[in-house]
Amino acid sequence: MALMHAMQSGHTPFAKTMMRILATLQEEKPSGESWLRDLVNRVSNALGDRPTILDSDLERAANETGSFRNLATRGYDTFSPEKCEPAISAAIRPAVGS
């Protein structure tokens, strides 16, 4: 439970930061059931004069940690330890810059 909370606590500020960037750029924020995946997709693609905000490696890492965040908030009763390693690796990658 502590690991799921830590992963969720790390991904939430990331998502809020991406939303603030979109607001600063006066871009529409995503909504609906898949808003988090849509957010990552949007900031990972250039739009008009705006370059990409996340490169493809960070996009993959954000999607992996986002999937784990979804598990932590909605499906913790189906938690499987095998799902931890990819999400932890994805979370570490942006932190260490590799």
BAFI-398667 format. One record per residue (C-alpha): residue number from 0; residue in three letters; chain; x, y, z. Coordinates in Angstrom, 2 decimals, m for minus. Layout:
! residues N
site num:NUM | residuo:Ala | cadena:A | x:X | y:Y | z:Z
...
//
This chain:
! residues 98
site num:0 | residuo:Met | cadena:A | x:0.00 | y:0.00 | z:0.00
site num:1 | residuo:Ala | cadena:A | x:2.85 | y:2.38 | z:0.81
site num:2 | residuo:Leu | cadena:A | x:4.46 | y:1.79 | z:m2.58
site num:3 | residuo:Met | cadena:A | x:1.21 | y:2.51 | z:m4.41
site num:4 | residuo:His | cadena:A | x:0.75 | y:5.69 | z:m2.39
site num:5 | residuo:Ala | cadena:A | x:4.31 | y:6.83 | z:m3.13
site num:6 | residuo:Met | cadena:A | x:3.90 | y:6.22 | z:m6.86
site num:7 | residuo:Gln | cadena:A | x:0.58 | y:8.05 | z:m6.89
site num:8 | residuo:Ser | cadena:A | x:2.06 | y:10.93 | z:m4.90
site num:9 | residuo:Gly | cadena:A | x:4.86 | y:11.26 | z:m7.42
site num:10 | residuo:His | cadena:A | x:2.71 | y:11.14 | z:m10.54
site num:11 | residuo:Thr | cadena:A | x:0.06 | y:13.61 | z:m9.35
site num:12 | residuo:Pro | cadena:A | x:2.44 | y:16.64 | z:m9.23
site num:13 | residuo:Phe | cadena:A | x:3.71 | y:15.68 | z:m12.68
site num:14 | residuo:Ala | cadena:A | x:0.17 | y:15.76 | z:m14.09
site num:15 | residuo:Lys | cadena:A | x:m0.60 | y:19.06 | z:m12.35
site num:16 | residuo:Thr | cadena:A | x:2.58 | y:20.58 | z:m13.78
site num:17 | residuo:Met | cadena:A | x:1.66 | y:19.50 | z:m17.30
site num:18 | residuo:Met | cadena:A | x:m1.82 | y:20.99 | z:m16.81
site num:19 | residuo:Arg | cadena:A | x:m0.26 | y:24.29 | z:m15.64
site num:20 | residuo:Ile | cadena:A | x:1.95 | y:24.36 | z:m18.73
site num:21 | residuo:Leu | cadena:A | x:m1.11 | y:23.90 | z:m20.95
site num:22 | residuo:Ala | cadena:A | x:m2.94 | y:26.65 | z:m19.06
site num:23 | residuo:Thr | cadena:A | x:0.04 | y:29.00 | z:m19.42
site num:24 | residuo:Leu | cadena:A | x:0.05 | y:28.29 | z:m23.15
site num:25 | residuo:Gln | cadena:A | x:m3.73 | y:28.80 | z:m23.20
site num:26 | residuo:Glu | cadena:A | x:m4.31 | y:25.31 | z:m24.54
site num:27 | residuo:Glu | cadena:A | x:m7.43 | y:23.34 | z:m23.76
site num:28 | residuo:Lys | cadena:A | x:m7.01 | y:20.85 | z:m20.95
site num:29 | residuo:Pro | cadena:A | x:m8.06 | y:17.26 | z:m21.53
site num:30 | residuo:Ser | cadena:A | x:m11.14 | y:15.89 | z:m19.83
site num:31 | residuo:Gly | cadena:A | x:m13.09 | y:12.68 | z:m19.64
site num:32 | residuo:Glu | cadena:A | x:m12.23 | y:9.17 | z:m18.59
site num:33 | residuo:Ser | cadena:A | x:m8.84 | y:9.10 | z:m20.34
site num:34 | residuo:Trp | cadena:A | x:m7.76 | y:12.65 | z:m19.46
site num:35 | residuo:Leu | cadena:A | x:m4.39 | y:11.59 | z:m18.06
site num:36 | residuo:Arg | cadena:A | x:m3.36 | y:9.57 | z:m21.11
site num:37 | residuo:Asp | cadena:A | x:m4.69 | y:12.38 | z:m23.33
site num:38 | residuo:Leu | cadena:A | x:m2.63 | y:14.89 | z:m21.35
site num:39 | residuo:Val | cadena:A | x:0.57 | y:12.92 | z:m21.83
site num:40 | residuo:Asn | cadena:A | x:m0.20 | y:12.46 | z:m25.51
site num:41 | residuo:Arg | cadena:A | x:m0.85 | y:16.17 | z:m25.99
site num:42 | residuo:Val | cadena:A | x:2.35 | y:17.37 | z:m24.32
site num:43 | residuo:Ser | cadena:A | x:4.33 | y:14.74 | z:m26.22
site num:44 | residuo:Asn | cadena:A | x:3.35 | y:16.16 | z:m29.60
site num:45 | residuo:Ala | cadena:A | x:4.10 | y:19.52 | z:m31.15
site num:46 | residuo:Leu | cadena:A | x:1.11 | y:21.78 | z:m31.65
site num:47 | residuo:Gly | cadena:A | x:1.37 | y:24.72 | z:m34.01
site num:48 | residuo:Asp | cadena:A | x:4.46 | y:26.68 | z:m33.00
site num:49 | residuo:Arg | cadena:A | x:4.79 | y:24.83 | z:m29.69
site num:50 | residuo:Pro | cadena:A | x:7.43 | y:22.10 | z:m29.64
site num:51 | residuo:Thr | cadena:A | x:6.95 | y:18.86 | z:m27.78
site num:52 | residuo:Ile | cadena:A | x:7.18 | y:19.20 | z:m24.01
site num:53 | residuo:Leu | cadena:A | x:8.02 | y:15.55 | z:m23.33
site num:54 | residuo:Asp | cadena:A | x:10.30 | y:13.47 | z:m25.53
site num:55 | residuo:Ser | cadena:A | x:9.31 | y:9.91 | z:m26.43
site num:56 | residuo:Asp | cadena:A | x:11.23 | y:8.36 | z:m23.50
site num:57 | residuo:Leu | cadena:A | x:9.50 | y:10.61 | z:m20.98
site num:58 | residuo:Glu | cadena:A | x:6.18 | y:9.98 | z:m22.72
site num:59 | residuo:Arg | cadena:A | x:6.61 | y:6.22 | z:m22.21
site num:60 | residuo:Ala | cadena:A | x:7.68 | y:6.74 | z:m18.59
site num:61 | residuo:Ala | cadena:A | x:4.71 | y:9.02 | z:m17.89
site num:62 | residuo:Asn | cadena:A | x:2.29 | y:6.52 | z:m19.42
site num:63 | residuo:Glu | cadena:A | x:3.77 | y:3.69 | z:m17.33
site num:64 | residuo:Thr | cadena:A | x:3.60 | y:5.62 | z:m14.06
site num:65 | residuo:Gly | cadena:A | x:0.13 | y:6.87 | z:m15.02
site num:66 | residuo:Ser | cadena:A | x:m1.06 | y:3.30 | z:m15.52
site num:67 | residuo:Phe | cadena:A | x:0.29 | y:2.38 | z:m12.11
site num:68 | residuo:Arg | cadena:A | x:m1.35 | y:5.48 | z:m10.61
site num:69 | residuo:Asn | cadena:A | x:m4.64 | y:4.31 | z:m12.06
site num:70 | residuo:Leu | cadena:A | x:m4.13 | y:0.91 | z:m10.45
site num:71 | residuo:Ala | cadena:A | x:m3.34 | y:2.56 | z:m7.11
site num:72 | residuo:Thr | cadena:A | x:m6.46 | y:4.72 | z:m7.16
site num:73 | residuo:Arg | cadena:A | x:m8.98 | y:2.34 | z:m8.71
site num:74 | residuo:Gly | cadena:A | x:m7.82 | y:m1.23 | z:m8.67
site num:75 | residuo:Tyr | cadena:A | x:m5.75 | y:m1.83 | z:m5.57
site num:76 | residuo:Asp | cadena:A | x:m7.79 | y:m4.94 | z:m4.81
site num:77 | residuo:Thr | cadena:A | x:m6.31 | y:m6.48 | z:m7.99
site num:78 | residuo:Phe | cadena:A | x:m2.74 | y:m5.40 | z:m7.19
site num:79 | residuo:Ser | cadena:A | x:0.01 | y:m7.70 | z:m8.41
site num:80 | residuo:Pro | cadena:A | x:3.66 | y:m7.25 | z:m7.36
site num:81 | residuo:Glu | cadena:A | x:4.76 | y:m8.00 | z:m10.93
site num:82 | residuo:Lys | cadena:A | x:3.25 | y:m4.66 | z:m11.97
site num:83 | residuo:Cys | cadena:A | x:5.62 | y:m2.73 | z:m9.71
site num:84 | residuo:Glu | cadena:A | x:8.94 | y:m3.12 | z:m11.50
site num:85 | residuo:Pro | cadena:A | x:8.03 | y:m1.43 | z:m14.82
site num:86 | residuo:Ala | cadena:A | x:6.38 | y:1.48 | z:m13.01
site num:87 | residuo:Ile | cadena:A | x:9.29 | y:1.97 | z:m10.60
site num:88 | residuo:Ser | cadena:A | x:11.79 | y:1.85 | z:m13.47
site num:89 | residuo:Ala | cadena:A | x:9.70 | y:4.39 | z:m15.36
site num:90 | residuo:Ala | cadena:A | x:9.54 | y:6.69 | z:m12.32
site num:91 | residuo:Ile | cadena:A | x:13.29 | y:6.51 | z:m11.76
site num:92 | residuo:Arg | cadena:A | x:14.20 | y:7.30 | z:m15.38
site num:93 | residuo:Pro | cadena:A | x:13.12 | y:10.99 | z:m15.36
site num:94 | residuo:Ala | cadena:A | x:14.51 | y:11.50 | z:m11.86
site num:95 | residuo:Val | cadena:A | x:18.01 | y:10.40 | z:m12.78
site num:96 | residuo:Gly | cadena:A | x:17.94 | y:11.75 | z:m16.33
site num:97 | residuo:Ser | cadena:A | x:18.69 | y:8.52 | z:m18.15
//
